[in-house]
Amino acid sequence: MKRGYRDLDTLRAEYDAKRPIIESRLEEFRRTGALPDQRLFEELCFCMVAVQSNARRSDAAVAALRNAELLWSGDSDEIATFLQHRTRFHNHKAAFIVRARERFFPNGTARLSETIDSFPSSKDVRAWLVREVHGLGLKEASHFLRNTGRGEDLAILDRHILRNLIRHGVLRRLPRTLTAKRYLEIEARMGQFSREVGIPMAALDLVFWSRETGEIFK
C-alpha cells in the first residue's frame, strides 16, 4: 500500500468475521429490490425519515405509518402528526413522503421501479433522484439504492463512515461541509480504498456502520 492506509489487518480480520452476515444482508437488499413498488417506496420513505435520526426508530416509524394506513392515504398533516414523536423534522419529512408518493404512484399507478431501472448506471439514477425527489441528497439516494440492490458501488457518507475513513488513513480530517463535489471526491477515495483493500464498497460500509452502532442493519 502506497497511500498511507492504516490498521488494515484489523479491518480485514473484522470483515472476515462479519462476512457471512454482511453477504446475507446484501442479498436481502437485492431481494427487497425485486419486490413490488410498494415495498420499494417503504424503503425510500425509510431513507427520508432516517435523516439525522436513529435508523432503528426510523424503520419502526415507517412500519407504524404503514400499519396505521397513513403511508398510502395520509396527507402531510396527518403523517407529520403521526411522526411527531418518532423522528426529527417531522413536518418536512411528511411533506417529502407525500410528494414522493404523488410522483411515483400517480393515480395509483406504480412508477417507481420502472423509473429507477430506466437509467444505465447507479450514479445516473442517483443524480436523477437527488435532482428530482425532494428529501433526497446524495447520501439518502445512495442509501435507498444500496438498500434495494441497485447501488452497491455507492458510498453512504454519514459521520460513522467518515470517522472510519479517517481511522484507516483514507481521509485526514472530517470535511467542514459535505458539498456535492466533496461528497463525490470522498466517494472516489473510498472506492479506491475498497479496491486496494479487497473489500467491496457495500460490505465496507456495513463493517464501518456496525463498528459504530454494534449491529449490521441497513
N, C-alpha and C positions, 0 to 999 in steps of 0.2 A: 504494500500500500504506500503510495507516494503523497497522499493528500492530508496527512496529519490526523487520520482517523484514530480513535481511541477505544479501548475497552471492548475490542471485537470478540475476544474469546468468551467473555461473559455474555455478549449478545447472541453469539452462535449457540452457546450452551442453552441459553434461555429459549431460543427458538426451537431447538431440537426437543426440549422438554415439552413445549406447548404446541408443537407442530400438529399432532393429531387433532386436538380440539380446534385449532385455528383452521385447518383444512376442512374440518366438519362444518364450522361456522360459515366459511366462504361458500361451501357447497349449498348450505341452507339459503344464503343470499341468492345464489343462482336459481334455486328452486322458487324462491319468492318472486324473482323476476319473470318467471314463466306463468305466474298466476294471473287471474283476471285483473282488469284495470282497477277495480275497486280496491283490491289488496295493494296494488302499486300506489294508489292515491293515499292510502293509510300511511304508507312508508314516507311519501312526500310530506304529509302532514307532520309525521314524527320529526323529520329533519327541520321543519319550520319551528315546531314547538320547542325543540331541544336547544335552540339558540340561547346561549347564556343561561341555560337551565340544566338540571340534572337529567341524565339520559334515561335512567330507570323511571323517574317520575314523569318524564315527558312521554315515554312509551305507554305508561299506565293512563295518562291523561287522554291520549288519543283513543285507547281502547275504551275508556269510560265514555268518551264522546260518541263512539260507535254504538255502544250498548244503550246509551240514552237516546239513540236515534236522532242525534243532532248533527253528526258529521255530514249526513246527506241531506238533511232537511232544515237544519237550524240556520237562522240568519246570523249576521255578525254580532248583533247584540246578545242573542241567546248563547252563542258559542263563547263570547267574551265573559259573560256572567258565569258560565259553567267552568271556564278555565281560570277564573279569578284567583282562586286559592291553590291552583295546581301548577302554575308557571308564571314567569315574569313576562311583562309586556303583553298581557293577555288581550288587550284591545287590538293592538297591531296584528298579533298572530291570528286572531279570529278573522280579521279582515283579509289577511293573506289566504287563509283556508277557503273562505267563500269565493274569493277571486279565482283561485286555482280550480275550485270545483266548477265554476262557471266556464272557465277556459277549457278544461279537459272533458267536461261532460255537458256540452251544450244540448239542451232539450232532452237530457237523459241519455244521449248517445256517447258511448265511451270513445275517447280520442287520445288517451294518454300513451299507451304502448305504441300505437300507430305513429304518434308524433315523434316520440323519442327514438324509435327504431328506424326512422327515416334518414338519420344522419350517418355519415360514413365513419365517424370515429367518436370515441368518448369525449374527446376535447371539443369537438364540434358541437355535440349536443349539450355539453356543459355550458359553452359560451352562449348558446341559444337560451337555455334555461335562465342563466343569470340576466340576460338582456330582456327576456320576455315575461318572466314569472316573478311577481312581487314577493319578497320574503326570502329569496334565494340569492346568496352571494356565492363566490367560488367554493367556499368550504361546504355550505349546505348543499349545493348542487352536486359536488363531488361525493358527499356523504350519501345522498339519495341514489346516485348512480352505482356506487360501490355496494350499497345495501340491496340493490336489485340486480346484481350480477353484470352490470354494464360499465363499471369504472374501476376495475382492479389496478389500473395503471395510474390512477389519480391520487393526489395527496389530499388528506383531510387535515388541514393545518390549524389545529387548535393549540392551546397552551401546553397540553400534555405532549403532543408530538414535537413542538418546538423545543421544549425543555430537553427532550431526549436527543434531538438532533445536536443540541449544544453539548450534551454529555459525550456524544461519540465523535465530536470534532467536525461535524458537517457544517455547523454554524458557530460563529464566535460569540454571538450575543442575541438576545431577543430583539426583533425589529421593533422600533418605536411605534410604527404604524404598519399595518399589513395591507398596502395598496395592491391593486390587481397586478401591477408589474412586479412588485416584490414577491407576491404570492407565487407567481409563475417562476420567478428566479429560484425561490426556495424549493419549489416542487421539482425543478430540473436538478438541483443539487441532491435532493432526496432520491430521485430516480437514478442518478449516477451512483450514489452510495448503495442503493438497493442492488444494482447490477454488480458492483465490485465486491460486496459482501456476500452475494449469492442468496439473498432473501427477497422474495417478491414484495412489491410495494404494499399490496393489501395486507400481507402477512406481517410486514414490518410495522404497519400502522397498528395492528391488533396486539403485537408484542408491546409496543410503546404504551398503548392505551391501557393494557392490562397491568402494566407496572404501576401506573398512576392510580388506577381505580380498584385493582385487586380482582378483576374479572375480565373475561373475554365476552363482551356483549355485542354492541353494534354501534 
